[in-house]
Amino acid sequence: MTEEIKAQLNSKGIPDGLTPAQIVEKLDNYIIGQQKAKRFVAVALRNRQRRIKLPEEIRDEVAPKNILMMGPTGVGKTEIARRLAKLCGAPFLKVEATKYTEVGYVGRDVESMVRDLMAVGYNMVKAEMQEKLREKCIPMVEDQLLDLLLPGSSGKKKRKNSSPKRDVHVLGNIFGESSPIQGSLIQVDIPKENPAQDEPQEEIEEETSTSEDMASTREKFRTMLREGKLEDRVVEITVHRQPSFSMNMMGASNPEDLEESINGLQELLSGGRSKRRNVTVREARQILMADTLERNTDSDKAADEAKKRVEQSGIIFIDEIDKIATHGGEGDRQAVSREGVQRDILPIVEGSDVNTKWGVVNTTHILFIGAGAFSVSAPSDLIPELQGRFPLRVELEPLKKEDFKRILTEPKNALVKQYEALLATEGVTLKFADEAIDRMSFIAEDVNSHSENIGARRLHTIMETVLEELSFDADRHAGETITIDSKYVDEKLNGVIQNQNLERYIL
């Protein structure tokens, strides 16, 4: 690996000074409890950075220590993996293992998780490259807008035998106070009725006499454009869609990729698609900026960088992996299907080459995190080969009352803060008393213990039920301050508590 790649990975990975303890501290801002699981993922993440510093002869021998998380739904398994990926800027993908047991499943479809991860990585790198290009593209977009507003003012000479001279028809006086700029329509590309009757000498003289005026007008419009005075002016623009086609796609074995290849080839042969639209300058700026960024982005360079990033720091989170485990006594066709899925996942986790439209991706150093409740099956019900590929196992703890209380109040953008902000948009000042938070935390723990345990997701159920009436009538309470206390909570949840059944409210 080159020093350039190392530097890039260091900038996108864990900084040298960030220890596993510091990684856990950052995860604490979003995830309550589950310290053991946080320690596991922190060490796994740090080991990736350590691997980059190893000599080349040993670096490729160090494989990631894949993690298997066990625990009921809603205790933080997915959130830990997602926050971990955001922390290190790594391409992250979540897939459901049960997806591969559906009717119509074919073995090679398992490889789609790698293709999807590569798509995530490519879009991530492409967005970063375009963000760096944005400042450079602003003058280009500005000139394009001026060409739409003042066709022919750019000073570019037309080739001989070019298309007929065109006029610009403007509705109203563009500089007059009686005709405001906003809402006026500029029509472009309107040919003269009899262009052939114009004498060449007269045309040259006209161009000479008006060139300075056009340049002056263009600069006036440029100033107005920069000051935002033309944002609501309507222009006609042709939107082109460039065909997206890659030769790598032709080798795709997946039916979806093959279909995409055929469609891309058809667009390539037809020259792409175009559509004329009447849009405001504000909208045109966004369209032109996106088009300019797309044309100036080196897609090959983005694909190469994305491939390196996916192979060296990519994370695939396989949820509900327990649903494809086969426990003793099963001899039906479903059990055979589950075992087949495991055997198809195995080579990807072990390390294999997967063909994508951006090139071949090797999965050897991709970090795989499996997760499942394992309430019916156990990790030992997975085939031995797959078990061995998840050497690190951690059991997440069920959430208690104190955990629910902390989840409601402590994390960044906690649930209580979210609902306060939502109702503030309606002019309602919402306050939660400590006793109300205690009561909702107790109810969440109690209902989870007597019915299906859905972890922290129970809090969403309870909060929606408590605030259902207030959210519906929020406009009537504008300017009011409403305090939610334990009595209010019991009143709204009385029927639910008695039945101990929140199934109809589960989101």
Contacts in CASP RR format, 6 or more apart in sequence:
PFRMAT RR
TARGET T0000
AUTHOR 0000-0000-0000
METHOD contacts of the structure
MODEL  1
MTEEIKAQLNSKGIPDGLTPAQIVEKLDNYIIGQQKAKRFVAVALRNRQR
RIKLPEEIRDEVAPKNILMMGPTGVGKTEIARRLAKLCGAPFLKVEATKY
TEVGYVGRDVESMVRDLMAVGYNMVKAEMQEKLREKCIPMVEDQLLDLLL
PGSSGKKKRKNSSPKRDVHVLGNIFGESSPIQGSLIQVDIPKENPAQDEP
QEEIEEETSTSEDMASTREKFRTMLREGKLEDRVVEITVHRQPSFSMNMM
GASNPEDLEESINGLQELLSGGRSKRRNVTVREARQILMADTLERNTDSD
KAADEAKKRVEQSGIIFIDEIDKIATHGGEGDRQAVSREGVQRDILPIVE
GSDVNTKWGVVNTTHILFIGAGAFSVSAPSDLIPELQGRFPLRVELEPLK
KEDFKRILTEPKNALVKQYEALLATEGVTLKFADEAIDRMSFIAEDVNSH
SENIGARRLHTIMETVLEELSFDADRHAGETITIDSKYVDEKLNGVIQNQ
NLERYIL
1 52 0 8 1.000
1 56 0 8 1.000
1 59 0 8 1.000
5 308 0 8 1.000
5 312 0 8 1.000
6 52 0 8 1.000
8 305 0 8 1.000
8 308 0 8 1.000
8 309 0 8 1.000
9 52 0 8 1.000
9 308 0 8 1.000
9 309 0 8 1.000
9 312 0 8 1.000
9 313 0 8 1.000
10 16 0 8 1.000
10 49 0 8 1.000
10 52 0 8 1.000
12 88 0 8 1.000
12 89 0 8 1.000
12 90 0 8 1.000
12 309 0 8 1.000
12 313 0 8 1.000
13 48 0 8 1.000
13 49 0 8 1.000
13 88 0 8 1.000
13 89 0 8 1.000
13 90 0 8 1.000
13 313 0 8 1.000
14 23 0 8 1.000
14 45 0 8 1.000
14 46 0 8 1.000
14 48 0 8 1.000
14 49 0 8 1.000
14 87 0 8 1.000
14 88 0 8 1.000
16 49 0 8 1.000
19 46 0 8 1.000
20 39 0 8 1.000
20 42 0 8 1.000
20 43 0 8 1.000
20 45 0 8 1.000
20 46 0 8 1.000
21 42 0 8 1.000
23 38 0 8 1.000
23 41 0 8 1.000
23 42 0 8 1.000
23 45 0 8 1.000
23 46 0 8 1.000
23 87 0 8 1.000
24 35 0 8 1.000
24 38 0 8 1.000
24 39 0 8 1.000
24 42 0 8 1.000
26 87 0 8 1.000
27 38 0 8 1.000
27 41 0 8 1.000
27 42 0 8 1.000
27 80 0 8 1.000
27 83 0 8 1.000
27 84 0 8 1.000
27 87 0 8 1.000
28 38 0 8 1.000
29 411 0 8 1.000
29 412 0 8 1.000
30 79 0 8 1.000
30 83 0 8 1.000
30 411 0 8 1.000
30 412 0 8 1.000
31 38 0 8 1.000
31 76 0 8 1.000
31 79 0 8 1.000
31 80 0 8 1.000
31 83 0 8 1.000
31 411 0 8 1.000
32 403 0 8 1.000
32 406 0 8 1.000
32 407 0 8 1.000
32 410 0 8 1.000
32 411 0 8 1.000
33 397 0 8 1.000
33 403 0 8 1.000
33 406 0 8 1.000
34 75 0 8 1.000
34 76 0 8 1.000
34 80 0 8 1.000
34 396 0 8 1.000
34 397 0 8 1.000
36 394 0 8 1.000
36 395 0 8 1.000
36 396 0 8 1.000
37 69 0 8 1.000
37 76 0 8 1.000
37 77 0 8 1.000
37 80 0 8 1.000
37 394 0 8 1.000
37 396 0 8 1.000
38 80 0 8 1.000
40 67 0 8 1.000
40 392 0 8 1.000
40 394 0 8 1.000
41 67 0 8 1.000
41 80 0 8 1.000
41 81 0 8 1.000
41 84 0 8 1.000
41 369 0 8 1.000
44 64 0 8 1.000
44 65 0 8 1.000
44 67 0 8 1.000
44 367 0 8 1.000
44 392 0 8 1.000
45 84 0 8 1.000
45 87 0 8 1.000
45 88 0 8 1.000
47 62 0 8 1.000
47 64 0 8 1.000
47 65 0 8 1.000
48 64 0 8 1.000
48 88 0 8 1.000
48 312 0 8 1.000
48 313 0 8 1.000
48 367 0 8 1.000
51 59 0 8 1.000
51 62 0 8 1.000
51 365 0 8 1.000
52 59 0 8 1.000
52 312 0 8 1.000
54 62 0 8 1.000
60 364 0 8 1.000
63 364 0 8 1.000
63 365 0 8 1.000
64 365 0 8 1.000
64 366 0 8 1.000
64 367 0 8 1.000
64 368 0 8 1.000
65 391 0 8 1.000
65 392 0 8 1.000
66 349 0 8 1.000
66 367 0 8 1.000
66 368 0 8 1.000
66 369 0 8 1.000
66 370 0 8 1.000
66 389 0 8 1.000
66 390 0 8 1.000
66 391 0 8 1.000
66 392 0 8 1.000
67 367 0 8 1.000
67 368 0 8 1.000
67 369 0 8 1.000
67 370 0 8 1.000
67 390 0 8 1.000
67 392 0 8 1.000
67 393 0 8 1.000
67 394 0 8 1.000
68 321 0 8 1.000
68 369 0 8 1.000
68 370 0 8 1.000
68 371 0 8 1.000
68 379 0 8 1.000
68 390 0 8 1.000
68 392 0 8 1.000
68 393 0 8 1.000
68 394 0 8 1.000
69 77 0 8 1.000
69 80 0 8 1.000
69 369 0 8 1.000
69 370 0 8 1.000
69 371 0 8 1.000
69 372 0 8 1.000
69 394 0 8 1.000
69 395 0 8 1.000
69 396 0 8 1.000
70 322 0 8 1.000
70 371 0 8 1.000
70 372 0 8 1.000
70 373 0 8 1.000
70 374 0 8 1.000
70 379 0 8 1.000
70 393 0 8 1.000
70 394 0 8 1.000
70 395 0 8 1.000
70 396 0 8 1.000
71 77 0 8 1.000
71 371 0 8 1.000
71 372 0 8 1.000
71 373 0 8 1.000
71 374 0 8 1.000
71 395 0 8 1.000
71 396 0 8 1.000
71 398 0 8 1.000
72 373 0 8 1.000
72 375 0 8 1.000
72 396 0 8 1.000
72 398 0 8 1.000
72 453 0 8 1.000
72 454 0 8 1.000
72 455 0 8 1.000
73 373 0 8 1.000
73 453 0 8 1.000
73 454 0 8 1.000
73 455 0 8 1.000
73 457 0 8 1.000
74 399 0 8 1.000
74 454 0 8 1.000
74 455 0 8 1.000
74 456 0 8 1.000
74 457 0 8 1.000
75 396 0 8 1.000
75 397 0 8 1.000
75 398 0 8 1.000
75 399 0 8 1.000
75 455 0 8 1.000
75 456 0 8 1.000
76 396 0 8 1.000
76 456 0 8 1.000
77 319 0 8 1.000
77 371 0 8 1.000
77 372 0 8 1.000
77 396 0 8 1.000
78 94 0 8 1.000
78 317 0 8 1.000
78 319 0 8 1.000
78 371 0 8 1.000
81 92 0 8 1.000
81 94 0 8 1.000
81 315 0 8 1.000
81 317 0 8 1.000
81 369 0 8 1.000
81 371 0 8 1.000
82 92 0 8 1.000
82 94 0 8 1.000
82 317 0 8 1.000
84 90 0 8 1.000
84 315 0 8 1.000
85 91 0 8 1.000
85 92 0 8 1.000
85 314 0 8 1.000
85 315 0 8 1.000
86 92 0 8 1.000
88 313 0 8 1.000
89 124 0 8 1.000
89 313 0 8 1.000
90 309 0 8 1.000
90 313 0 8 1.000
90 314 0 8 1.000
90 315 0 8 1.000
91 117 0 8 1.000
91 118 0 8 1.000
91 120 0 8 1.000
91 121 0 8 1.000
91 124 0 8 1.000
91 306 0 8 1.000
91 309 0 8 1.000
91 310 0 8 1.000
91 313 0 8 1.000
91 314 0 8 1.000
91 315 0 8 1.000
92 117 0 8 1.000
92 120 0 8 1.000
92 314 0 8 1.000
92 315 0 8 1.000
92 317 0 8 1.000
93 113 0 8 1.000
93 116 0 8 1.000
93 117 0 8 1.000
93 120 0 8 1.000
93 315 0 8 1.000
93 316 0 8 1.000
93 317 0 8 1.000
94 317 0 8 1.000
94 319 0 8 1.000
95 113 0 8 1.000
95 116 0 8 1.000
95 316 0 8 1.000
95 317 0 8 1.000
95 318 0 8 1.000
95 319 0 8 1.000
96 319 0 8 1.000
96 320 0 8 1.000
97 318 0 8 1.000
97 319 0 8 1.000
97 320 0 8 1.000
97 321 0 8 1.000
97 323 0 8 1.000
97 324 0 8 1.000
97 341 0 8 1.000
97 345 0 8 1.000
98 320 0 8 1.000
98 323 0 8 1.000
98 324 0 8 1.000
100 107 0 8 1.000
100 109 0 8 1.000
100 110 0 8 1.000
100 324 0 8 1.000
100 341 0 8 1.000
100 344 0 8 1.000
100 345 0 8 1.000
101 323 0 8 1.000
101 324 0 8 1.000
101 334 0 8 1.000
101 337 0 8 1.000
101 338 0 8 1.000
101 341 0 8 1.000
105 337 0 8 1.000
105 341 0 8 1.000
107 340 0 8 1.000
107 341 0 8 1.000
107 344 0 8 1.000
108 253 0 8 1.000
108 254 0 8 1.000
108 344 0 8 1.000
109 254 0 8 1.000
110 341 0 8 1.000
110 344 0 8 1.000
110 345 0 8 1.000
110 348 0 8 1.000
111 254 0 8 1.000
111 348 0 8 1.000
111 354 0 8 1.000
111 355 0 8 1.000
112 254 0 8 1.000
112 256 0 8 1.000
113 316 0 8 1.000
113 318 0 8 1.000
113 348 0 8 1.000
114 316 0 8 1.000
114 348 0 8 1.000
114 354 0 8 1.000
114 356 0 8 1.000
114 361 0 8 1.000
114 363 0 8 1.000
114 366 0 8 1.000
115 254 0 8 1.000
115 257 0 8 1.000
115 354 0 8 1.000
115 356 0 8 1.000
115 357 0 8 1.000
117 310 0 8 1.000
117 314 0 8 1.000
117 316 0 8 1.000
117 361 0 8 1.000
117 366 0 8 1.000
118 306 0 8 1.000
118 307 0 8 1.000
118 310 0 8 1.000
118 356 0 8 1.000
118 358 0 8 1.000
118 361 0 8 1.000
119 356 0 8 1.000
121 306 0 8 1.000
121 309 0 8 1.000
121 310 0 8 1.000
122 302 0 8 1.000
122 303 0 8 1.000
122 306 0 8 1.000
122 358 0 8 1.000
124 306 0 8 1.000
124 309 0 8 1.000
125 302 0 8 1.000
125 305 0 8 1.000
125 306 0 8 1.000
125 309 0 8 1.000
126 297 0 8 1.000
126 299 0 8 1.000
126 302 0 8 1.000
126 306 0 8 1.000
129 297 0 8 1.000
129 298 0 8 1.000
129 301 0 8 1.000
129 302 0 8 1.000
130 293 0 8 1.000
130 294 0 8 1.000
130 297 0 8 1.000
133 293 0 8 1.000
133 296 0 8 1.000
133 297 0 8 1.000
134 289 0 8 1.000
134 293 0 8 1.000
136 296 0 8 1.000
137 289 0 8 1.000
137 292 0 8 1.000
137 293 0 8 1.000
137 296 0 8 1.000
138 289 0 8 1.000
140 292 0 8 1.000
141 285 0 8 1.000
141 288 0 8 1.000
141 289 0 8 1.000
141 292 0 8 1.000
142 222 0 8 1.000
142 225 0 8 1.000
142 226 0 8 1.000
143 154 0 8 1.000
144 288 0 8 1.000
144 292 0 8 1.000
145 225 0 8 1.000
145 235 0 8 1.000
145 281 0 8 1.000
145 284 0 8 1.000
145 285 0 8 1.000
145 288 0 8 1.000
146 153 0 8 1.000
146 154 0 8 1.000
146 218 0 8 1.000
146 221 0 8 1.000
146 222 0 8 1.000
146 225 0 8 1.000
147 153 0 8 1.000
147 154 0 8 1.000
148 186 0 8 1.000
148 188 0 8 1.000
148 235 0 8 1.000
148 236 0 8 1.000
148 237 0 8 1.000
148 284 0 8 1.000
149 186 0 8 1.000
149 221 0 8 1.000
149 225 0 8 1.000
149 230 0 8 1.000
149 233 0 8 1.000
149 235 0 8 1.000
149 281 0 8 1.000
150 168 0 8 1.000
150 214 0 8 1.000
150 217 0 8 1.000
150 218 0 8 1.000
150 221 0 8 1.000
151 166 0 8 1.000
151 168 0 8 1.000
151 188 0 8 1.000
151 189 0 8 1.000
152 168 0 8 1.000
152 214 0 8 1.000
153 214 0 8 1.000
153 215 0 8 1.000
153 217 0 8 1.000
153 218 0 8 1.000
154 218 0 8 1.000
155 211 0 8 1.000
155 214 0 8 1.000
155 215 0 8 1.000
163 191 0 8 1.000
164 191 0 8 1.000
164 192 0 8 1.000
164 195 0 8 1.000
165 191 0 8 1.000
165 192 0 8 1.000
165 195 0 8 1.000
165 198 0 8 1.000
165 203 0 8 1.000
166 188 0 8 1.000
166 189 0 8 1.000
166 190 0 8 1.000
166 191 0 8 1.000
166 192 0 8 1.000
167 190 0 8 1.000
167 191 0 8 1.000
167 192 0 8 1.000
168 186 0 8 1.000
168 187 0 8 1.000
168 188 0 8 1.000
168 190 0 8 1.000
169 186 0 8 1.000
169 187 0 8 1.000
169 190 0 8 1.000
170 184 0 8 1.000
170 186 0 8 1.000
170 187 0 8 1.000
171 179 0 8 1.000
171 184 0 8 1.000
171 185 0 8 1.000
171 186 0 8 1.000
171 187 0 8 1.000
172 179 0 8 1.000
172 184 0 8 1.000
173 179 0 8 1.000
174 181 0 8 1.000
174 184 0 8 1.000
181 224 0 8 1.000
181 229 0 8 1.000
181 230 0 8 1.000
181 232 0 8 1.000
181 233 0 8 1.000
182 231 0 8 1.000
182 232 0 8 1.000
182 233 0 8 1.000
183 232 0 8 1.000
183 233 0 8 1.000
183 234 0 8 1.000
184 233 0 8 1.000
184 234 0 8 1.000
185 233 0 8 1.000
185 234 0 8 1.000
185 278 0 8 1.000
186 233 0 8 1.000
186 234 0 8 1.000
186 235 0 8 1.000
186 236 0 8 1.000
187 236 0 8 1.000
188 235 0 8 1.000
188 236 0 8 1.000
189 236 0 8 1.000
192 198 0 8 1.000
221 230 0 8 1.000
224 230 0 8 1.000
225 281 0 8 1.000
230 281 0 8 1.000
231 280 0 8 1.000
231 281 0 8 1.000
231 282 0 8 1.000
232 280 0 8 1.000
232 281 0 8 1.000
232 282 0 8 1.000
233 280 0 8 1.000
233 281 0 8 1.000
234 278 0 8 1.000
234 279 0 8 1.000
234 280 0 8 1.000
234 281 0 8 1.000
235 278 0 8 1.000
235 279 0 8 1.000
235 280 0 8 1.000
235 281 0 8 1.000
235 284 0 8 1.000
236 276 0 8 1.000
236 277 0 8 1.000
236 278 0 8 1.000
237 276 0 8 1.000
237 277 0 8 1.000
237 278 0 8 1.000
237 279 0 8 1.000
237 284 0 8 1.000
237 287 0 8 1.000
237 288 0 8 1.000
238 274 0 8 1.000
238 275 0 8 1.000
238 276 0 8 1.000
238 277 0 8 1.000
239 274 0 8 1.000
239 275 0 8 1.000
239 276 0 8 1.000
239 277 0 8 1.000
239 287 0 8 1.000
239 291 0 8 1.000
240 272 0 8 1.000
240 273 0 8 1.000
240 274 0 8 1.000
240 291 0 8 1.000
241 267 0 8 1.000
241 272 0 8 1.000
241 273 0 8 1.000
241 274 0 8 1.000
242 272 0 8 1.000
242 294 0 8 1.000
243 264 0 8 1.000
243 267 0 8 1.000
243 268 0 8 1.000
243 270 0 8 1.000
243 271 0 8 1.000
243 272 0 8 1.000
244 264 0 8 1.000
244 267 0 8 1.000
245 261 0 8 1.000
245 264 0 8 1.000
245 265 0 8 1.000
245 267 0 8 1.000
245 268 0 8 1.000
246 357 0 8 1.000
246 358 0 8 1.000
248 355 0 8 1.000
248 356 0 8 1.000
248 357 0 8 1.000
248 358 0 8 1.000
248 359 0 8 1.000
249 257 0 8 1.000
249 258 0 8 1.000
249 260 0 8 1.000
249 261 0 8 1.000
249 264 0 8 1.000
249 357 0 8 1.000
250 261 0 8 1.000
251 261 0 8 1.000
251 355 0 8 1.000
252 258 0 8 1.000
252 260 0 8 1.000
252 261 0 8 1.000
252 355 0 8 1.000
252 357 0 8 1.000
253 355 0 8 1.000
257 356 0 8 1.000
257 357 0 8 1.000
260 357 0 8 1.000
261 357 0 8 1.000
267 273 0 8 1.000
279 287 0 8 1.000
303 358 0 8 1.000
303 359 0 8 1.000
306 358 0 8 1.000
307 358 0 8 1.000
307 359 0 8 1.000
307 361 0 8 1.000
310 361 0 8 1.000
310 366 0 8 1.000
311 361 0 8 1.000
311 362 0 8 1.000
311 363 0 8 1.000
311 364 0 8 1.000
311 365 0 8 1.000
311 366 0 8 1.000
312 365 0 8 1.000
313 367 0 8 1.000
314 366 0 8 1.000
314 367 0 8 1.000
315 366 0 8 1.000
315 367 0 8 1.000
315 368 0 8 1.000
315 369 0 8 1.000
316 366 0 8 1.000
316 367 0 8 1.000
316 368 0 8 1.000
316 369 0 8 1.000
317 369 0 8 1.000
317 370 0 8 1.000
317 371 0 8 1.000
318 345 0 8 1.000
318 368 0 8 1.000
318 369 0 8 1.000
318 370 0 8 1.000
318 371 0 8 1.000
319 370 0 8 1.000
319 371 0 8 1.000
319 372 0 8 1.000
320 371 0 8 1.000
320 372 0 8 1.000
321 370 0 8 1.000
321 371 0 8 1.000
321 372 0 8 1.000
321 382 0 8 1.000
322 372 0 8 1.000
322 373 0 8 1.000
322 374 0 8 1.000
322 375 0 8 1.000
322 376 0 8 1.000
322 377 0 8 1.000
323 338 0 8 1.000
323 372 0 8 1.000
324 338 0 8 1.000
324 341 0 8 1.000
324 342 0 8 1.000
324 345 0 8 1.000
324 382 0 8 1.000
325 338 0 8 1.000
325 342 0 8 1.000
325 374 0 8 1.000
325 377 0 8 1.000
325 378 0 8 1.000
325 379 0 8 1.000
325 381 0 8 1.000
325 382 0 8 1.000
326 335 0 8 1.000
326 338 0 8 1.000
326 339 0 8 1.000
326 377 0 8 1.000
326 381 0 8 1.000
327 376 0 8 1.000
327 377 0 8 1.000
327 378 0 8 1.000
327 381 0 8 1.000
328 381 0 8 1.000
339 383 0 8 1.000
342 382 0 8 1.000
342 383 0 8 1.000
342 386 0 8 1.000
343 383 0 8 1.000
343 385 0 8 1.000
345 386 0 8 1.000
346 383 0 8 1.000
346 385 0 8 1.000
346 386 0 8 1.000
346 389 0 8 1.000
348 354 0 8 1.000
348 363 0 8 1.000
349 363 0 8 1.000
349 368 0 8 1.000
349 386 0 8 1.000
349 389 0 8 1.000
349 390 0 8 1.000
350 364 0 8 1.000
350 389 0 8 1.000
351 362 0 8 1.000
351 363 0 8 1.000
351 364 0 8 1.000
351 366 0 8 1.000
352 362 0 8 1.000
352 363 0 8 1.000
353 360 0 8 1.000
353 361 0 8 1.000
353 362 0 8 1.000
353 363 0 8 1.000
354 360 0 8 1.000
354 361 0 8 1.000
354 362 0 8 1.000
354 363 0 8 1.000
368 389 0 8 1.000
368 390 0 8 1.000
370 390 0 8 1.000
379 387 0 8 1.000
379 390 0 8 1.000
379 393 0 8 1.000
380 387 0 8 1.000
398 448 0 8 1.000
398 453 0 8 1.000
398 455 0 8 1.000
399 407 0 8 1.000
399 444 0 8 1.000
399 445 0 8 1.000
399 448 0 8 1.000
399 455 0 8 1.000
399 456 0 8 1.000
400 445 0 8 1.000
401 441 0 8 1.000
401 442 0 8 1.000
401 444 0 8 1.000
401 445 0 8 1.000
402 441 0 8 1.000
404 440 0 8 1.000
404 441 0 8 1.000
404 444 0 8 1.000
404 445 0 8 1.000
404 456 0 8 1.000
404 458 0 8 1.000
404 459 0 8 1.000
405 437 0 8 1.000
405 438 0 8 1.000
405 441 0 8 1.000
407 414 0 8 1.000
407 415 0 8 1.000
407 456 0 8 1.000
407 459 0 8 1.000
408 414 0 8 1.000
408 415 0 8 1.000
408 416 0 8 1.000
408 432 0 8 1.000
408 437 0 8 1.000
408 440 0 8 1.000
408 441 0 8 1.000
408 459 0 8 1.000
409 416 0 8 1.000
409 437 0 8 1.000
415 459 0 8 1.000
415 460 0 8 1.000
415 463 0 8 1.000
416 432 0 8 1.000
416 437 0 8 1.000
419 430 0 8 1.000
419 463 0 8 1.000
419 467 0 8 1.000
420 430 0 8 1.000
420 431 0 8 1.000
420 432 0 8 1.000
422 471 0 8 1.000
423 429 0 8 1.000
423 430 0 8 1.000
423 467 0 8 1.000
423 470 0 8 1.000
423 471 0 8 1.000
423 474 0 8 1.000
424 430 0 8 1.000
426 474 0 8 1.000
426 475 0 8 1.000
426 477 0 8 1.000
426 478 0 8 1.000
427 474 0 8 1.000
427 477 0 8 1.000
427 478 0 8 1.000
427 479 0 8 1.000
428 470 0 8 1.000
428 474 0 8 1.000
428 477 0 8 1.000
428 478 0 8 1.000
428 479 0 8 1.000
428 480 0 8 1.000
428 482 0 8 1.000
429 479 0 8 1.000
429 480 0 8 1.000
429 481 0 8 1.000
429 482 0 8 1.000
430 470 0 8 1.000
430 482 0 8 1.000
430 484 0 8 1.000
431 481 0 8 1.000
431 482 0 8 1.000
431 483 0 8 1.000
431 484 0 8 1.000
432 483 0 8 1.000
432 484 0 8 1.000
433 483 0 8 1.000
433 484 0 8 1.000
433 485 0 8 1.000
433 486 0 8 1.000
435 485 0 8 1.000
435 486 0 8 1.000
436 484 0 8 1.000
436 485 0 8 1.000
436 486 0 8 1.000
436 488 0 8 1.000
436 489 0 8 1.000
438 486 0 8 1.000
439 486 0 8 1.000
439 489 0 8 1.000
439 490 0 8 1.000
440 459 0 8 1.000
440 462 0 8 1.000
440 463 0 8 1.000
440 466 0 8 1.000
440 489 0 8 1.000
443 462 0 8 1.000
443 489 0 8 1.000
443 493 0 8 1.000
443 497 0 8 1.000
444 455 0 8 1.000
444 458 0 8 1.000
444 459 0 8 1.000
444 462 0 8 1.000
446 500 0 8 1.000
447 458 0 8 1.000
447 496 0 8 1.000
447 497 0 8 1.000
447 500 0 8 1.000
447 502 0 8 1.000
448 454 0 8 1.000
448 455 0 8 1.000
448 458 0 8 1.000
450 500 0 8 1.000
451 500 0 8 1.000
451 501 0 8 1.000
451 502 0 8 1.000
451 503 0 8 1.000
452 503 0 8 1.000
454 461 0 8 1.000
454 506 0 8 1.000
457 506 0 8 1.000
457 507 0 8 1.000
458 502 0 8 1.000
460 507 0 8 1.000
461 502 0 8 1.000
461 505 0 8 1.000
461 506 0 8 1.000
461 507 0 8 1.000
462 493 0 8 1.000
462 502 0 8 1.000
464 505 0 8 1.000
464 507 0 8 1.000
465 492 0 8 1.000
465 493 0 8 1.000
465 496 0 8 1.000
465 502 0 8 1.000
465 505 0 8 1.000
466 484 0 8 1.000
466 488 0 8 1.000
466 489 0 8 1.000
466 492 0 8 1.000
466 493 0 8 1.000
467 484 0 8 1.000
468 492 0 8 1.000
469 492 0 8 1.000
470 477 0 8 1.000
470 482 0 8 1.000
490 497 0 8 1.000
496 502 0 8 1.000
496 505 0 8 1.000
END
